Amino acid sequence: MICASEEDTGLALLSKYCWKREKVTSPVEDQDSYLRELKNLVNDYDVDVIIPIHENSLFPLSQAEVKQQFKGVEIPIPDFQTLKKVADKGELMKLASALGIPCPRTYFIDDLTSLETTAKRIKYPAIVKARLEKDIPPGPNRRYKRVNDPIECIKWYAILHERQPFPIIQEIVEGYGCGFFGLFGREGELLASAGHRRIREQFPEGGPSTFCESYYHPKVFEYGLRLLTEVQWYGIAMVEFKLDRRDGEPKLMEVNPRFWGTTPVAIFSGVDFPYLLYRLAKKEQNMDEHAFQTGVKMRFLCDDTRAFLRDARRTEGLVGKLGLVLRFIAELLNPFVKDGILSFDDIGSSVFYLRSTCLKLAISPLAKIRRRSSGSGCL
């Protein structure tokens, strides 16, 4: 496997499965240079399959005129219009509503002059979300922001609007996250599926899962399949829902049109999506749907420990805190809980993950001190 990245190092780049590392220009900074360099790599190494793993590379490679430049190379992704239809959260909510798939109440702003009026009639708290994850780093205050009143809503809408035009505003759905994972053939037929539910997440507002388990929810699978079948999806995708505590209904959150953070839990539960996608690209036969095992738990140890400590600080009362600690210790000692990264079988990625976590822990307090100093004029 050849890994092409604008970064010098990273989890995939240090994996034992990475045969060759090649640095390329960021597609965000210079798309033409990125595509030219990618084309050179295809020629140099006789590449016959390209699998984009981020929206920043997915969107350029989905365009028909770009695919023409890579004749003889299979890129198992949908076309640009189909991709945008599900990756754009605003368009996605409209499509899902038309298909009878439950969604959070969503407010669309088409003209900034209507923002103040809309902000005043929204029930709070609410969340402002960028439509596309393309070009924006993950996390709260970047792609989304929880707001508690009209003033906050207007302020953060303007901030996110500058990064990417016309974000959406949604009601907040309380509940745990559930996902439908699917691999679809060239005619939009389902070839393999799996699912998960989130147990802990990286941020209080949501974001990447730090602890999850393979899970089957019939309505989540029904809605996810309905959505991706409607658009005749090609390749892999994960449809994310939240189980609404108010009525028990899964509400659509987003579609990840590329490999998602909890892909390893599907592999551990019997559905190796990366390998199956490669086989699909190579036009291999016998791509019948694979059954998956439910109840397989997986964590990302470093991120999950940080998420647990955050939850422990936020939990009120000694009994609540003690229960949280005991559950975490039991999970930590459970030999059947898998880790999404740490493995003696792939030391390079594991060491990088541990090292990155240590650096984050060291830098985070310094950043907080810097922000406080800057705010008080004491630099």
Secondary structure, DSSP 8 states (H G I E B T S, - for coil): -EEEESSS--TTTTSTT--EEEE---TTT-HHHHHHHHHHHHHHHT--B----SHHHHHHHHSHHHHHHTTT-B--S--HHHHHHHHSHHHHHHHHHHTT-----EEE-SSGGGHHHHHHHS-SSEEEE-S--TTS-SSBTTTEEEE-SHHHHHHHHHHHHHHSSS-EEEE---S-EEEEEEEE-TTS-EEEEEEEEEEEEEETTEEEEEEEEE---HHHHHHHHHHHHHTT--EEEEEEEEE-TTT--EEEEEEE-S--TTHHHHHHTT--HHHHHHHHHTT-S--------TT-EEE-HHHHHHHHHHHHHH--SHHHHHHHHHHHHHHHH-TT-EESS--TT-HHHHHHHHHHHHHHHHHHHHHHHHHHHHHHT--
